């Protein structure tokens, strides 16, 4: 009986630890900050806040406003693309990843993003 209880306890602990490790590692790519003083900064910051909480619709609205405020911000297009991907709009995500890639030539986080490369079919 004690062995069975011990094995069950161990299994539950391993599941919890495994689940925690997966949660800590996260499957979502991190949203990126815009340059300080950017016209998009306030909406982008709010979008990141909601993105990190999994509020995709609210994050999307903020990132769209940020992209409207500063259409040349690679980071806002990248963040909008991440959010569209999470929402299941892969065509829209691909369009914004392409814009982010083109505008963000000097941003290694964008240029080396695995999710961006997957959407744009880059190696």
Secondary structure, DSSP 8 states (H G I E B T S, - for coil): -HHHHHHHHHHHHHHHHHHHHHHHH-SS-------TT-TTHHHHHHHHHHHHTT-HHHHHHHHHHHHHH-TT-HHHHHHHHHHHHHHT-HHHHHHHHHHHHHH-TT-HHHHT-HHHHHHHT--
